[in-house]
Amino acid sequence: MSLEDWLNKRWYPASDGEGNDSTQLPLLAPLEVAFRHASRWRKLRNKPAPLPVPVIVVGNITVGGAGKTPLVAELGRWLQQRGKKPGIISRGYGGRAQGYPYDVTAQSHPLESGDEPLMLHLMTGLPVMVSPKRSEAAEALIAQHGCDVILSDDGLQHYGLWRSLEICVVDGTRGLGNEHLLPRGPLRESAERLASVDMVIVNGQPSEIVLEQCGDELDFTMELQPSRWHQFNLDQTSTLKLESGPEVGPCHGVAAIGNPQRFFNALRSLGFTVMEMAFPDHHQFSQTELQLDGITPVIMTMKDAVKCRDFWQSHWWAMEANAILPDLFYQKIHQHIESFDPA
């Protein structure tokens, strides 16, 4: 069992609702206190200058996936459809570009850009800029692409980035786990942080525990809906949207994301019998890892697919999911954009 699996079993309630085995975690209490102080200091010492355009940060306060990246993609498409020129910034976790800020293109390699920035560019066609200093990436998008709205994929705790609106996404099943800070729990910041963001969005139908954890701070719920299938072209630079996907039946489900079970459950909801293959988040695949029987469809997330373009096979598929949100959410975004005053 990996350290990640070991911690997840103790941080989050078991799938059967019986709670988690957290008996050993009190030993980590001193480290939790140290992390709390470091987090507060990081927030206090950063006083970034405002940017001339709205900056919407979409993040979470837990480690692992909560659904923030599909929400960023949805926001980007929605803004573009309404005549805006949005751009996306990212830290580019897992990528090592030769220089920053790094302008992501369809020809980028995930080892340079990171997997999520490349996925966002391929899914939306929007400019995506990567830099460990997100403010630097935002300024580059404004200068080089004329972007009038900046969307930050993650970065809620990156206080070097000025922001005009904060959105926190919470997993509807896992919630805030045991509500302890790292490493005793999954929290990057304390649960009180939910009261200071502009919107709290729960991804999926919230459990009773999640409803209790979010309380009155919960603003909207979001659903991730399978929307289209992708296979990569032989030129390895773009994807082909298909009218029909793999034949429903047995499949190998591949996921290297924060919460792979959500992806496997989505495949089952479509009628597939899933042979689960879960990997650590941001795992870099080798060709040999996915050499299975050569016949049974291999279905993976878009985030994983962009890392497999160099050795893509005809029976492999990537499933894209769209974020579905209520009309009132878009109304609030519209009001924020229209009322933004750069002064």
C-alpha positions in Angstrom: 0.0 0.0 0.0 1.4 3.4 -0.9 1.6 6.3 1.6 -1.2 8.1 -0.3 -3.5 5.1 0.1 -2.6 4.7 3.7 -3.3 8.3 4.5 -6.6 8.4 2.5 -7.9 5.4 4.5 -7.4 7.4 7.7 -8.3 10.9 6.4 -11.6 10.1 4.8 -14.7 8.1 5.9 -14.9 4.5 4.5 -17.1 3.9 1.5 -19.4 1.8 3.8 -19.9 4.8 6.0 -18.3 3.1 9.0 -15.7 5.9 9.5 -12.0 5.7 9.1 -9.1 4.1 11.0 -7.5 7.3 12.4 -6.1 5.8 15.6 -2.5 6.6 14.6 -3.0 10.1 13.3 -2.9 11.9 16.7 0.9 11.2 16.6 1.0 13.8 13.8 -0.6 16.5 15.9 2.7 18.5 16.4 3.2 18.5 12.6 -0.4 19.7 12.1 0.3 22.7 14.5 3.5 23.6 12.6 1.6 23.4 9.3 -1.1 25.7 10.6 1.4 28.3 11.7 3.2 28.1 8.3 0.0 28.5 6.4 -1.0 31.6 8.4 2.4 33.2 7.9 2.3 32.5 4.2 -1.0 34.3 3.9 0.0 37.3 6.0 3.3 38.0 4.3 1.8 38.2 0.8 0.2 41.5 -0.3 0.0 41.3 -4.1 -0.9 44.3 -6.3 -4.3 44.2 -8.0 -4.4 43.2 -11.7 -6.4 45.2 -14.3 -8.8 42.4 -15.1 -11.0 40.0 -13.0 -9.1 37.1 -11.6 -11.3 34.1 -10.6 -9.5 31.5 -8.5 -11.1 28.0 -8.6 -9.5 25.8 -5.9 -10.2 23.7 -2.8 -8.9 23.4 0.7 -8.3 19.6 0.6 -5.5 17.7 -1.1 -6.5 15.6 -4.1 -9.2 16.1 -6.7 -12.5 17.8 -6.0 -13.6 18.7 -9.5 -12.1 22.1 -9.9 -10.5 21.6 -13.3 -13.7 20.7 -15.1 -15.3 23.8 -13.5 -12.4 26.0 -14.9 -13.0 24.5 -18.4 -16.7 25.2 -18.1 -16.2 28.8 -17.0 -13.7 29.4 -19.8 -16.1 28.1 -22.5 -19.0 30.1 -21.0 -17.1 33.4 -20.8 -15.8 32.9 -24.4 -19.4 32.3 -25.7 -20.3 35.7 -24.2 -17.7 37.6 -26.0 -15.0 37.7 -23.3 -11.3 36.7 -23.8 -10.6 34.4 -20.9 -7.2 32.8 -20.2 -6.2 30.1 -17.8 -3.2 30.1 -15.4 -1.8 27.1 -13.6 1.2 26.2 -11.6 1.8 23.3 -14.0 2.3 20.5 -11.4 4.5 17.8 -12.8 5.9 19.8 -15.6 9.4 21.2 -16.0 9.6 23.8 -18.7 12.9 25.3 -19.7 11.6 28.8 -18.9 8.6 30.5 -17.4 6.0 31.8 -18.0 5.3 28.9 -20.4 2.7 29.3 -23.1 0.9 25.9 -23.6 0.2 24.8 -27.2 -1.3 21.7 -28.7 2.2 20.5 -29.4 3.3 20.8 -25.7 4.5 17.8 -23.9 3.0 17.2 -20.4 6.5 16.8 -19.0 7.0 20.5 -19.8 3.5 21.9 -19.3 2.1 19.6 -16.7 -0.9 17.3 -17.5 -3.8 19.6 -16.4 -2.7 22.7 -18.3 -2.3 20.7 -21.5 -5.7 19.0 -21.0 -7.4 22.4 -20.4 -5.9 23.8 -23.6 -6.9 20.8 -25.7 -10.5 20.8 -24.2 -11.2 24.5 -24.5 -8.8 26.0 -27.1 -8.2 28.8 -24.7 -4.7 30.3 -24.0 -3.2 28.6 -21.0 -0.1 30.0 -19.2 2.0 28.1 -16.7 4.3 29.4 -14.0 5.1 28.6 -10.4 4.4 32.3 -9.9 0.8 32.6 -11.0 0.8 36.4 -11.0 3.6 36.2 -13.7 1.4 33.8 -15.7 -1.6 36.1 -15.4 0.4 39.2 -16.6 1.7 37.2 -19.6 -1.8 36.2 -20.6 -2.9 39.9 -20.5 0.2 41.1 -22.4 0.5 38.3 -25.0 -3.1 37.2 -25.6 -5.1 40.3 -24.6 -7.1 38.3 -22.0 -9.8 40.3 -20.1 -10.6 37.6 -17.5 -8.1 35.3 -15.8 -9.1 31.9 -14.5 -6.7 30.2 -12.0 -6.9 26.4 -12.0 -6.2 25.8 -8.3 -4.2 28.5 -6.4 -6.6 29.2 -3.5 -3.6 29.0 -1.2 -1.3 30.8 -3.6 -1.5 34.2 -1.9 1.1 35.8 -4.1 -1.7 35.9 -6.7 -4.3 38.8 -6.4 -7.8 37.6 -6.9 -11.2 39.3 -7.3 -13.3 36.2 -6.8 -12.7 32.9 -5.0 -14.5 29.6 -5.6 -13.9 26.6 -3.4 -14.9 23.2 -4.7 -15.7 20.4 -2.2 -16.1 16.7 -3.0 -19.7 15.7 -2.3 -18.7 12.3 -1.0 -15.3 12.8 0.8 -16.0 16.4 1.9 -13.3 17.7 4.3 -12.4 14.3 5.6 -11.6 14.3 9.3 -11.3 18.1 9.2 -7.7 18.1 10.4 -4.8 20.0 8.6 -2.0 18.2 6.9 -0.5 15.8 7.6 -3.0 14.6 10.2 -5.8 15.3 7.8 -6.4 16.3 4.2 -6.9 20.0 4.7 -4.6 22.6 3.2 -6.4 25.3 5.3 -8.8 25.0 8.2 -12.5 24.6 7.5 -13.1 28.2 8.6 -11.7 29.2 5.2 -15.0 28.3 3.6 -16.5 31.4 5.3 -14.1 33.7 3.5 -14.5 32.5 -0.1 -17.1 34.0 -2.4 -18.7 30.7 -3.4 -18.6 27.1 -2.1 -19.6 24.5 -4.7 -20.1 20.9 -3.8 -19.3 18.4 -6.6 -21.9 15.7 -6.7 -24.9 15.0 -4.4 -23.6 16.0 -0.9 -23.7 13.4 1.8 -25.1 14.3 5.3 -21.5 14.6 6.6 -20.6 17.1 3.8 -23.8 19.1 4.4 -22.8 19.4 8.1 -19.2 20.4 7.3 -20.2 23.1 4.8 -23.3 24.3 6.7 -24.6 27.7 5.6 -21.5 28.3 3.5 -22.7 25.9 0.7 -23.9 27.9 -2.3 -24.3 25.5 -5.2 -24.0 21.9 -6.2 -22.3 20.8 -9.4 -22.6 17.6 -11.4 -19.9 16.1 -13.7 -21.7 14.7 -16.8 -19.9 12.5 -19.3 -20.1 14.5 -22.5 -17.9 13.1 -25.3 -15.4 10.5 -26.3 -11.9 11.3 -27.6 -9.2 9.4 -29.4 -5.9 11.0 -30.4 -4.9 11.4 -34.0 -1.8 9.9 -35.3 -0.1 13.3 -35.5 -0.3 13.3 -31.7 -1.2 17.0 -31.5 -5.0 17.0 -31.3 -8.1 14.9 -30.5 -10.9 13.7 -32.6 -14.4 14.0 -31.2 -16.4 10.9 -32.1 -20.1 10.5 -32.4 -20.0 7.1 -30.7 -17.6 5.6 -28.2 -16.5 2.2 -27.2 -19.0 -0.6 -27.1 -20.6 -0.9 -23.7 -19.2 -3.9 -21.8 -16.0 -4.8 -20.0 -13.3 -2.2 -20.0 -10.1 -1.3 -18.2 -10.7 1.9 -16.4 -7.5 3.9 -15.9 -7.3 6.9 -13.6 -4.4 8.8 -12.1 -6.4 11.6 -10.4 -7.1 12.7 -6.9 -10.3 10.6 -6.5 -10.2 7.8 -9.1 -13.4 6.1 -7.7 -15.5 9.0 -9.0 -14.3 8.2 -12.6 -14.9 4.5 -12.2 -18.4 5.2 -10.9 -19.1 7.4 -13.9 -18.1 4.6 -16.3 -20.4 2.2 -14.4 -23.3 4.7 -14.7 -22.8 4.4 -18.5 -23.2 0.6 -18.3 -19.5 -0.5 -18.4 -18.1 -3.3 -16.3 -15.0 -1.7 -15.0 -11.7 -3.4 -14.2 -10.2 -0.7 -12.1 -6.6 0.6 -12.6 -6.0 3.4 -10.1 -2.6 5.2 -10.1 -1.3 8.0 -7.9 -2.4 11.5 -8.9 -0.3 13.0 -11.8 1.3 9.6 -12.5 3.5 9.5 -15.6 2.5 6.5 -17.6 4.9 4.2 -19.5 3.8 2.2 -22.5 4.3 -1.1 -20.8 1.9 -0.3 -17.9 -1.1 -0.2 -20.3 -0.1 -3.2 -22.4 -3.1 -5.4 -21.4 -4.9 -7.8 -23.7 -4.9 -5.5 -26.7 -8.7 -6.0 -27.3 -10.7 -4.8 -24.3 -11.3 -1.1 -24.4 -9.0 1.0 -22.2 -10.9 4.1 -21.0 -9.1 6.9 -19.1 -9.6 10.5 -18.0 -8.6 13.3 -20.3 -5.9 14.3 -17.8 -4.4 10.8 -18.2 -4.9 10.7 -21.9 -2.7 13.7 -22.7 0.2 11.8 -21.1 -0.3 8.8 -23.4 -0.3 10.5 -26.8 3.1 9.2 -27.7 2.0 5.6 -27.6 -1.8 5.9 -28.1 -3.6 2.7 -29.4 -6.8 2.4 -31.4 -8.8 0.6 -28.6 -8.0 3.4 -26.1 -10.5 6.1 -25.3 -10.6 9.2 -23.2 -13.9 10.3 -21.6 -14.5 14.0 -21.2 -16.9 15.2 -18.5 -18.6 18.6 -18.4 -19.5 20.5 -15.2 -23.2 21.2 -15.0 -24.2 24.1 -12.7 -27.5 26.1 -12.0 -28.3 29.3 -13.8 -27.9 31.3 -10.6 -24.2 30.4 -10.6 -23.7 32.0 -14.0 -25.7 35.0 -13.0 -23.3 35.6 -10.1 -20.3 35.3 -12.4 -21.9 37.7 -14.9 -22.5 40.2 -12.1 -19.0 40.0 -10.9 -17.5 40.5 -14.3 -19.8 43.4 -15.1 -19.2 45.2 -11.8 -15.5 44.8 -11.8 -13.7 48.1 -11.4 -10.0 48.0 -12.3 -9.4 51.1 -10.3 
